[in-house]
Amino acid sequence: MKPVKVGICGLGTVGSGTFNVLTRNAQEIERRVGCEIIIEQIGARRDNPNCITTGTNITRDIFDVAVNPEVDIVVELIGGNDVALKLVMLAIENGKHVVTANKALIAVHGNEIFAAAKKNNVTVAFESAVAGGIPIIKALREGLAANKINSLAGIINGTGNFILSEMQQKGRDFSSVLSEAQALGYAEADPTFDVEGIDAAHKLTILASIAYGVELQFDKAYTEGISKVTTEDVQFADELGYRIKHLGIARRTQTGIELRVHPTMIPKDTLLANVNGVMNAVLVDADAVGQTLHYGAGAGDEATGSAVIADIIDIARNINSADSRAVAPLGFQTDELSDSPIMSMEETETGYYLHLKAAEKPGVLAEITKIIGDCGINIEAIVQKESDEEYVPVILLTQRVVERKMNQAIAQIEALESTLGSVARIRVEHL
């Protein structure tokens, strides 16, 4: 079979990892594919000392790769939206297959990219866009294709998981752990995408579209970060038998699909609660197989490069196959996607942990619990912590209720003269 020629755009962390694994494991990869995979060209503004590219055709203009007639597969590893979108669309227009690790690109522009790819009869693959080296997209799209996916919940941002793990295990505060994460290279100088949940929301959008066969709708994902989680919240959660994890959750309901990213309290004896450090994990609940946990390195040069190359291998097999039909990007071969709506957060139902400061005087707890009861919310546990201050911490756990009712209750509690400041809320799930 004829060799398949690859053009790599971007030689940063993932680009160098992809190059190194492709070259180091070239013989093993060729045995699996049935043909040689050749790195025909690299598009990068600068060289990377972590990979030896001697003898490889390198251009400083990434768009050269997209129009190179010798290149079969363009690998987009530059990140961002605008330039990456132009590169990918140009590659597709020139009949190139595309592999990308760019979750933001797929989550925001995937619908138009997939339409262009179908029109030009090429494949767009993006396994490495979610959870690094964990083959979660292939698992959802192919391994679990016989199932109806009831729900999925994932720790899909290693930076946030590292911060919460350190807070839980060592009693440290958010800001000090964030500074360490930046020093270790886990967090960017501007950590907003990681700690405010945007990165996780990009990934969850992709997973939900594959799980439920709906269009990519990043703009409808509820997104909340971890920057307001306190050491006290982590400690109180532990005392109540929970861990706080930053989860992306998608769930099928009778009225639509939940699509939400936020700090979540989960029982400490569950699988996800024990995923620590920078590791990622996705728990999938399906009707036939039940629960499966997909765990591993969610980032890193060669871990993510492994997923990039898996996509290259799939496409290379199709190129040299008599039947070149590929699996559709979202796993649904028919043109019609589901019209199931994405639910608003106000209609989502979860349990709640509430942390507030209340005056230590008779009748205050009764006042608070009456508000909660009048809003149709059942209390599971209530704890008043000891304090020498005028206002003492009060912790409440509630049973499951729609968020709209909880919003009403919190607004009324915050308006009381006997409470101080805002009410902290963390949603509770028993996965």
C-alpha positions, -999 to 999 in steps of 0.1 A, spaced: 0 0 0 11 35 -7 26 56 22 3 82 38 19 116 42 13 139 71 17 176 76 21 187 112 11 224 120 25 235 153 55 222 171 47 230 207 41 206 235 16 183 216 33 188 182 67 177 195 51 148 213 33 137 182 65 140 161 85 120 186 61 92 190 55 90 152 92 87 145 101 65 175 73 40 169 73 42 131 78 4 126 51 -6 151 27 20 136 34 8 101 26 -28 111 -8 -16 126 -17 5 96 -3 -17 68 16 12 52 42 37 61 33 70 78 56 98 65 59 132 81 60 151 48 61 187 62 61 206 94 46 241 97 60 260 127 71 295 135 101 282 155 119 249 161 114 229 193 146 216 210 126 186 223 125 170 189 151 163 162 136 174 129 168 171 108 159 162 72 122 172 76 108 198 53 99 228 76 80 259 66 73 289 87 40 294 70 15 269 83 -8 275 53 18 260 30 10 227 46 -27 230 39 -21 234 2 9 210 -2 -2 185 -29 19 158 -13 2 160 21 -28 136 28 -35 146 64 -31 180 80 -26 178 117 -36 211 134 -18 216 167 -15 254 169 -45 260 192 -67 291 193 -97 298 171 -92 322 143 -60 311 126 -68 274 134 -102 277 117 -87 293 86 -61 265 84 -85 237 89 -110 251 63 -82 257 38 -70 221 43 -105 207 38 -111 229 7 -78 213 -7 -91 178 -1 -70 171 30 -81 150 59 -77 168 92 -67 158 127 -69 183 155 -64 185 193 -82 218 194 -112 214 217 -122 251 215 -122 249 177 -144 219 176 -168 230 204 -173 265 188 -169 258 150 -173 221 147 -207 222 130 -194 242 101 -162 223 99 -180 189 97 -203 203 71 -174 214 50 -156 180 55 -187 161 43 -190 184 12 -154 177 3 -155 140 12 -127 142 38 -125 132 75 -120 154 105 -108 136 136 -104 150 171 -98 122 197 -70 143 214 -93 173 219 -109 157 250 -90 141 280 -56 139 263 -45 103 260 -78 88 271 -96 74 241 -130 86 254 -143 98 220 -137 64 204 -153 47 234 -184 68 232 -187 69 194 -178 33 187 -172 11 218 -205 21 234 -224 26 201 -250 0 210 -260 19 242 -282 47 251 -261 70 272 -279 80 303 -253 103 317 -216 111 317 -196 130 343 -160 139 339 -130 154 355 -117 168 322 -94 196 333 -62 185 351 -53 220 364 -86 223 383 -83 187 396 -47 194 408 -59 225 427 -88 208 444 -67 177 452 -41 199 470 -68 218 488 -84 186 500 -52 166 509 -31 194 524 -56 220 536 -42 247 513 -61 277 499 -70 282 463 -46 311 455 -15 294 468 -22 261 449 -29 281 418 5 298 421 22 264 424 3 250 394 16 279 373 51 273 385 48 236 376 34 244 342 0 229 349 -17 263 346 -11 292 322 -1 327 332 -37 336 326 -55 305 341 -91 317 333 -99 289 308 -89 263 333 -101 276 367 -133 291 354 -145 260 336 -143 272 300 -118 245 289 -140 218 306 -171 232 289 -155 230 255 -147 193 261 -181 185 277 -199 201 246 -180 176 224 -187 146 246 -224 155 249 -228 159 211 -214 124 206 -233 109 235 -267 123 224 -264 130 187 -271 167 190 -253 196 174 -224 212 192 -239 240 214 -211 254 235 -230 286 240 -257 267 260 -233 250 284 -236 263 320 -201 271 332 -189 278 367 -153 276 379 -135 267 412 -121 301 422 -148 306 449 -143 272 465 -127 278 500 -106 256 523 -136 256 547 -159 242 520 -134 214 513 -131 206 550 -168 207 556 -174 184 526 -149 159 540 -167 159 574 -200 152 556 -184 123 537 -178 141 503 -151 153 480 -154 184 459 -145 179 422 -149 201 392 -171 181 369 -185 183 335 -219 166 336 -242 157 307 -275 139 313 -305 128 293 -338 137 309 -374 137 297 -374 174 290 -339 177 274 -302 174 280 -283 188 309 -250 204 299 -232 219 329 -197 224 344 -193 233 381 -178 223 414 -196 192 426 -197 174 459 -196 136 454 -194 108 480 -158 102 489 -160 64 484 -169 68 447 -145 62 418 -144 98 406 -138 112 441 -105 93 442 -91 107 409 -65 131 421 -37 154 408 -36 162 371 -53 130 361 -86 130 341 -115 105 342 -149 102 326 -177 81 342 -202 70 316 -236 55 326 -252 35 297 -283 14 295 -267 -19 284 -232 -19 298 -239 1 330 -211 23 344 -177 25 328 -148 46 340 -122 59 315 -91 71 334 -57 84 324 -34 113 316 -55 142 304 -26 163 290 11 161 282 32 159 251 33 122 243 0 113 261 -19 137 239 3 129 209 -8 92 213 -44 102 207 -34 124 177 -16 95 161 -46 72 168 -66 95 146 -39 95 119 -39 57 119 -76 55 115 -76 79 86 -46 61 70 -64 28 71 -94 44 54 -72 60 27 -58 26 18 -91 7 22 -113 -4 -7 -142 8 15 -131 43 25 -162 53 44 -152 67 78 -172 69 110 -191 102 111 -175 129 134 -202 126 160 -208 89 154 -242 93 137 -242 83 100 -276 97 92 -280 134 83 -306 140 110 -293 149 145 -315 149 175 -335 181 183 -334 174 220 -330 209 237 -302 218 260 -319 225 294 -314 258 312 -296 255 345 -327 268 363 -346 236 353 -317 213 363 -323 191 394 -295 183 419 -289 182 456 -272 212 473 -246 221 499 -252 255 513 -227 274 535 -238 307 551 -230 329 581 -259 334 605 -263 353 637 -260 331 668 -293 339 684 -326 320 690 -349 316 661 -324 322 633 -322 285 622 -359 282 623 -362 313 600 -338 298 575 -353 263 575 -388 278 570 -377 297 539 -362 265 525 -394 245 533 -417 271 518 -397 269 486 -404 232 484 -370 220 494 -363 191 518 -333 194 541 -311 163 545 -287 176 571 -280 208 590 -249 217 610 -241 248 630 -204 252 636 -190 266 668 -174 301 665 -164 330 688 -177 354 661 -211 371 661 -220 352 629 -214 314 629 -211 290 599 -242 271 591 -240 241 567 -271 226 550 -274 196 527 -306 194 507 -323 167 487 -326 170 450 -346 200 438 -347 222 406 -323 250 406 -350 276 402 -364 268 436 -330 269 452 -323 303 436 -355 316 452 -345 302 486 -310 316 485 -322 351 476 -346 351 505 -319 339 530 -294 365 518 -321 392 524 -324 383 561 -310 407 586 -298 377 606 -274 364 578 -242 379 567 -229 381 531 -238 357 503 -247 320 505 -221 297 490 -236 268 471 -221 236 457 -242 211 439 -243 175 451 -244 144 429 -245 107 438 -230 92 407 
